[in-house]
Amino acid sequence: MLKFLRKSLQTGLVTTQYPRLPDLPPENFLGAPVINFEKISIERLKEAEKVCPTGAIAVETDGTRSKASLSYASCIFCGRCAEAVPEAITMSQEFELATFFKARLITSAEYVDGKLTGVHLPKREASIEELGERVRDEIFKTLGRSLHIRHVDAGSCNGCELEIAALQNPIFDLERFGMHFVASPRHADMLLVTGPVTRNLEIALQKTYEATPDPKVVVAVGACGCSGGIFGESYASRGGVDKIVPVDIYIPGCPPRPQALLHGLLLAMGRLSIH
């Protein structure tokens, strides 16, 4: 016991200061890809489209008009597009991508006769610093108690589960925000859903949603939860969570890092107050 106490005093505080302070990912961290549409032609975009394993990059051509789009809901941040078109596509370290609306995860551009005519960038949500300051007030004002989260694995590869588990360690310490994981949906305020919804778990997800009392929030985690990800829709998979139950927050990534999950959960706190 004394050795444990001595070690704790020597180690000191290990809990991250995020979101109160910005987080800097590791040097080789692959965040959201960024397309510089002013430097890329439709032909080169089609090359990026071919190497994208999830169809996150799409190019549609109708006569002289073309539209190119990048969906972060489907993107797994693998970097293959940046390798194929390095002069115009780069991998950023951006991970704060959680949003209320799936449409905000899409960036697109329009071309006429091969010339760029317009770029549409996704709208950003409220700043993480603002969210961090108000999170406690939102939880207790809306619920009058701690926020209870029920995790639902609808067919995940368990990559997202590893990051969710990290939220509960001393480094990220989710409970400092008054958030707790519970074993029953009947005790939950939020469903944290991972994986593409497999057909074998479709009914289980529906029943879990119905068993969760109102007001409730559903958070789709990872590319699979947002869109079906690498698995898409098939004989075994229904695709994204919103194909089965309403989704309030989308957290893209493959898997999203713990800070990205925390960003989405903080957004969800604000979402509760408008139900």
N, C-alpha and C positions, 0 to 999 in steps of 0.2 A: 504494500500500500504506500509506504514511504517512497519507494523507488518510482512508483507511478506519479505521485504528487511532485517529486523532484523533476521528473521528466516533463510534466505539464508546465511547471514554472519555467523551466529552461526553454521550452518550445515557444511559449507565449501564445498570443492570439493568432490563429491561422485562418479565421473566417474572412472571406473576401469582402471588400467594401463595396462591391457591385450590388445594387445599381447606384448607390450614393456617389461613387466615383466611377469613371469610365473604365472599361475592361479592354486590355490590349491582348489579342489572341497571340499564340506562338507565331514565330516568323513564317513557318511553312503552312500555317492554317489556310485551308481553302474555304473562303466564304462565297458570297454570291458572285457569279460571273457578271461582268459589265461589258456591254457591246457599245463600241463607239460607231454609231451608224454613219457618221460623217466620213469615216475612213474605210467603210466596207461596202462592197457592191452586192447586188442580189446574187450573183454567181458565187461569190465567196460565202454568203449566208447559206446558200444551198449546200455548200460543202460542210459547213458547221451542222446543218440540219441532218446530214447523212450520218455523222459520227455520234450524234446525241442518242444515248441508249434509251431515253424515256420519251422522246418526242417533245421535249421542253422547248426546243427551237423549232418553229414552224414557218414556212414560206408559202404564201398563196399568191398565184399569178393569174390575172384575168386580163388578157390582151396586153395593153401597154402599162397596166397598173399592177403593182405588187405590194403585198403587205407582209412584213416579217415581224414575228413576235417571240418573246422569251417569257415563259411562265416559270416563276420560282416555285409555284405549287407542285410542279412536276420535276423540277431540277434536283439532281442528287449531288450537285457541286463537285462532280468528278474531274472537271478541268479538261475533258477531251476536246471541247469546242475551242478552248484557248490554245491548245496544242495544234489544232488544225488551222486556226486563223490567228496567229499570235500578234499580227499587226493591228488588229481591231478588237480582239476579245481578250480581256484580262480577268484574272481571278482576284477579287477584292478580299478584304477581311471582314466584310460586313455580315453580321449575323442577326441583328435586331430587325427581323423581317415580319414578325407576328402582326396579324391584322384582323380586323373584324370582317372584311370583305375580300373574297377570293379574287375579285377583279383587280384589286390593288396589288396583286402579286404578278401582274403582267405588264411588261414594257414592250412597246411596239413602235414600228416606223412604217411610213408609206413612201413608195417610190412611183414615179411616173416616167416612162421611157428611160428607166435605169437611174434617174436622178432623185435624190432624197427631197421629199416635199414636206414631211412632218414627222416629229418624234413625240410619242406619248409616254411619259414617265409615270410610274405608280405614285400615288399620293402617300406621304408619310403619316404615321400616326403621331400622337403626342410624344414629346420627348421623354426618354427613360428617366431623366432626373426628376421631371414633374411627377411621373408615375410613382417613383420611389418615395417621394415626399408625402403623397396622399394615400398610399396603399393601406396603412393601418386605419385611417379614418374611414375609408370606403368600406373595408371589411366590417367594422363594428357599427357603422352607421346603417348599413344595409341589412346585415344579418344579426347584429347585436351579440355576436360570439365569433369564435374562430371559424375559418373557412375549412370545410371538410371536403376532401378530394377522393373520389373513387377512380382508380386506374382500371381501364378495360383494355385488355389485349385482344384485338379482333382478328389477329393473324399475323402479328409482327415477327420479324426475324430476330428480335430481342436486342437490336442495336439501340433503339430508342429507350428500351427498358434500362439499359446500363446507364444512360445519361439521367434518366428519371431517378434511379437509385442514388446517383451521385448528389442529387439535390438534398438528400437527407443526411449527408456526411457533415463533419465539422467545418469543412471548407465553405460549403454553400449554405448550409443550415437553414433550410426552408422554413422551419418553425419559428424563426425570428420574426417572420411576417404574420404569424398567427395562422399558418396554413398547415393542415394535418391530413395524412392519408388514412382512410378508413376502410374497413373490410366489407361493408354493406352499402349498396346504393341507397338504401332507406335512410342512412345517416349522412348522405352526401349532399353537397350544394353544387358540386362540379363533377363532370365526367371527363377524365383525361384519356382519350382514345388513341391507341397506337395501331399501326399496321393497316394494310388494305383489308376491307371487311370480307373475310372468306365466307363462302356460302354456308359452311358448317356453323359459323358463329353469327350469322345474320340475325337469326331469331333471338339468340342470347343478348345481342346488343340492343335490339328493340325492347326486350323485356327489362333489361337493366335501365334503359332510358325511362320506361314507363314507371319503374319502381322508385325512381329518384323524385323526391317531392319538389314542387315549384316554390319559389323561383329557382331555376337551375341553369347552368351554363355547360355547354359542350365544347371541348377543346380538341381539335384534330391535330395530332402530333406527327411531324415528319412528312416527307414527300408521299409516303404510302397513305398516311391518314388524310392528307390534303387532296390527293388525286388518284391514288392507286400506285404511284411511284413506278418502280422498275417492274412491278407485277401487272399493273394496269387492270383491265377487265378481261376475264376469261371464264372458262367452265368452272373454275374453282374460286374466282375472286369477283366481288361486286365492284371493286374500285374504292374510291374515296369514301370517308365516313358520311359525307353529306348526301350520299346516295341512299342512306338508310335512315339517318336521324338528322334533325336540324343542327347545324354547326354555328357557334358564335365566334370562335377564335380559331384562326389557322396559324400553325407554327411550322414553317417549312424547314427543310434540312434533311440530311441523310447520314447520321442522325443529327438533330439539332443539339448543339452543346448545352450544358446546364444553364449558362447565362442566357441563351436564346429561349430556353424553356421558361426561365424566370421572367424574361421580358414579356412573354405571352401571358403568363399567369397574372402579372401586374396589369396588363391590358384588360384581362378578364374581370379584375376587381372593379374597374370602371364600368364594365358592361353590366354587372349585376344591378347597378343603381338605376338602369333605364328599363329594366324588365317590367 
